[in-house]
Amino acid sequence: MALNARTRFPLVLVHGLLGFVRVAGYPYWFGIDSALRRHGVQVFLPRVSAVHCNELRGEQLLEQIPAILASSGAERVHLIGHSQGALTARYVAARRPEWVASVTSVAGPNQGSELADYLQLKLGLDTPRERLFRGAIEGVAKLMDRLDRRDERIRLPQDVLASRQALTQQGVAAFNAKYPQGLPEVWGGEGPEEVNGVRYYSWSGTLQPATDRGRNRFDASHALCRRLSRCFQIEKGQNDGMVGRFSSHLGKVIRSDYPLDHLDIINQTAGAVGQGIDPVALFVEHAARLREAGL
């Protein structure tokens, strides 16, 4: 029996740091948006700055929601954000809750990322190494923006320093003080499932033996996640290579230890993931969950 996943409100998938919609034909949400559409779900893929602070990315998304509502004919949207996209979605829901039916954080750094703290410490501020790193990343972000651009007149700003500072534990703590909706009161716990009429959900993964199997054995992005996981101390052994398991918790925690690295969870690279979990199915199942909730 086919899963009934057609939601009442459309899904808006919000990309994370160094994200895009489609670059040279290659999609960020590899196989995810197409699977949702096959199940009858309306899906929208907005573009926001690949590297910038949470608030600016949130404002960019806010500007696009009215057009999505008009196009879909819906009164509200479901926001699903991967990585920094979760913070972007949280900002929109906090500012305009009447537009948002739910926020779902997928591997979102809702308490900050130890990786961002590590980079801040090692690179410093305005050092030769930091300037080289910043220039390289901003160059990549600007190239992706050019390749992903639908309108040549619209160029999104990119700021590596702003993004890095925004994703540190201190930076996210300042963000959380202004936009606490859905956050757990206890470390590792769950947050309120509904705030101001908006439902909050989250899921994430951790590096495990199963993540090293299957096609991940040949995936360079998985090797990168393994290497970056060494930067973690507080959540050593409990992270996906870029975000800690308990840092990711928001609202109703569906599960935070799927055997998926930070990019596996959105079916990258080109679907090369470990064994045991189909990341595409998680999105379809979540759409069915939202439908069951009347959303």
Protein Blocks (a to p, Z undefined) as FASTA:
>chain_A
ZZdfbdfbdcdddddehiafbeghiafkgoklmmmmmnopacddddddfbdcfklmmmmm
mmmmmmmmmmnopabdcdddehjlmmmmmmmmmmmmmlpmbdcdehiafkopfklmmmmm
mnogoiaklmmmmmmmmmmmmmmmmmmpmbfklccdddfklmmmmmmmklmmmmmmmmmg
hiafbghiacdfbgghiacddddddddfklmgcjllmmmklmmmmmmmmmpmklgoiagh
jacfklmggcjafbfcbccdfklmnopaehiacehiafklmmmmmmmmmmmnoZZ
